[in-house]
Amino acid sequence: MLLGEWVDQLLAATTEKGFPHWGAQGTIYRGWAEVKNAAVTEGMSLLRSGSTAYRATGAQGNMPYQIALLAATCEIAGQVEEGVILLDDALQIVKNTGERWFAPDLIRRKVCC
């Protein structure tokens, strides 16, 4: 899978160069790649740890999108209530930060749940 190959390259470079922000992003994308390859439990774990690491860097950009990936994983895993809570959290971030580029998709996902 092409995404998995790109993520491997990203993680290797961030480890070598010491870029925690991009390493956290890579972990999130590795998690999503695992989910898409039917390793939902492993993917969910990576999405959670990547998100925690990302927040620890102080970064805030793209959080609604990253939370939506975890919410979609929760839905796949049958944890719909948690997914809806995550979507609410993402929408609150949109409201607080003004980062609205992903808001329509968050709303669509919430309505579909």
C-alpha positions as MATLAB code, in Angstrom:
seq = 'MLLGEWVDQLLAATTEKGFPHWGAQGTIYRGWAEVKNAAVTEGMSLLRSGSTAYRATGAQGNMPYQIALLAATCEIAGQVEEGVILLDDALQIVKNTGERWFAPDLIRRKVCC';
ca = [
       0.000    0.000    0.000;
       1.457    3.330   -1.066;
       0.395    5.199    2.079;
       2.248    2.661    4.217;
       5.419    3.138    2.184;
       5.255    6.916    2.504;
       4.602    6.667    6.223;
       7.615    4.372    6.642;
       9.780    6.954    4.868;
       8.358    9.778    6.972;
       8.912    7.914   10.230;
      12.465    6.961    9.256;
      13.347   10.554    8.384;
      11.759   12.021   11.514;
      13.528    9.510   13.723;
      16.861   10.189   12.038;
      16.489   13.985   12.130;
      14.642   14.268   15.448;
      11.414   15.953   14.361;
       8.820   14.994   17.004;
       5.998   16.935   15.343;
       6.365   15.048   12.052;
       7.035   11.789   13.874;
       3.701   12.155   15.638;
       2.026   12.895   12.303;
       3.672    9.793   10.862;
       2.372    7.686   13.740;
      -1.147    8.972   13.101;
      -0.905    8.124    9.420;
       0.634    4.726   10.213;
      -2.393    4.101   12.443;
      -4.791    5.011    9.644;
      -2.895    2.764    7.226;
      -3.259   -0.107    9.719;
      -6.995    0.542   10.005;
      -7.321    0.507    6.211;
      -5.433   -2.819    6.205;
      -8.008   -4.276    8.657;
      -5.741   -4.067   11.725;
      -8.260   -1.874   13.536;
      -7.063   -2.441   17.110;
      -3.425   -1.731   16.240;
      -4.446    1.242   14.119;
      -6.574    2.706   16.893;
      -3.687    2.389   19.334;
      -1.333    4.161   16.921;
      -3.884    6.897   16.229;
      -4.255    7.524   19.963;
      -0.523    7.522   20.702;
       0.250    9.680   17.666;
      -2.404   12.189   18.681;
      -1.048   12.333   22.224;
       2.492   12.839   20.912;
       1.276   15.487   18.466;
      -0.440   17.456   21.218;
       2.678   17.146   23.398;
       4.618   19.107   20.750;
       2.216   22.023   21.255;
       0.900   21.725   17.702;
      -2.776   22.400   17.100;
      -3.164   22.485   13.330;
      -5.019   19.631   11.644;
      -6.373   18.315   14.958;
      -9.981   18.167   13.700;
      -8.858   15.973   10.797;
      -6.789   13.717   13.038;
      -9.655   13.344   15.502;
     -11.953   12.480   12.595;
      -9.623    9.608   11.650;
      -9.916    8.251   15.183;
     -13.697    8.760   15.144;
     -13.937    6.819   11.871;
     -11.871    4.051   13.438;
     -14.206    3.965   16.427;
     -17.147    3.599   14.058;
     -15.418    0.709   12.269;
     -14.759   -0.902   15.653;
     -18.429   -0.544   16.645;
     -17.708    2.183   19.213;
     -20.141    4.658   17.708;
     -20.801    6.629   20.907;
     -17.092    7.315   21.363;
     -16.879    8.344   17.724;
     -19.675   10.889   18.166;
     -17.968   12.298   21.270;
     -14.729   12.641   19.298;
     -16.561   14.451   16.496;
     -18.037   16.841   19.074;
     -14.513   17.452   20.404;
     -13.249   18.153   16.882;
     -16.110   20.579   16.238;
     -15.280   22.371   19.496;
     -11.678   22.748   18.311;
     -13.005   24.207   15.051;
     -15.060   26.693   17.046;
     -12.148   27.636   19.330;
      -9.429   27.907   16.694;
     -11.309   28.974   13.586;
      -9.671   26.153   11.613;
     -12.730   25.444    9.493;
     -11.379   23.669    6.418;
     -12.525   20.258    7.682;
     -15.713   21.385    9.478;
     -18.165   20.361    6.720;
     -16.837   16.807    6.751;
     -17.031   16.653   10.551;
     -20.674   17.725   10.424;
     -21.417   15.207    7.669;
     -19.794   12.413    9.663;
     -21.716   13.340   12.788;
     -25.050   13.356   10.949;
     -24.245    9.961    9.383;
     -23.478    8.393   12.765;
];
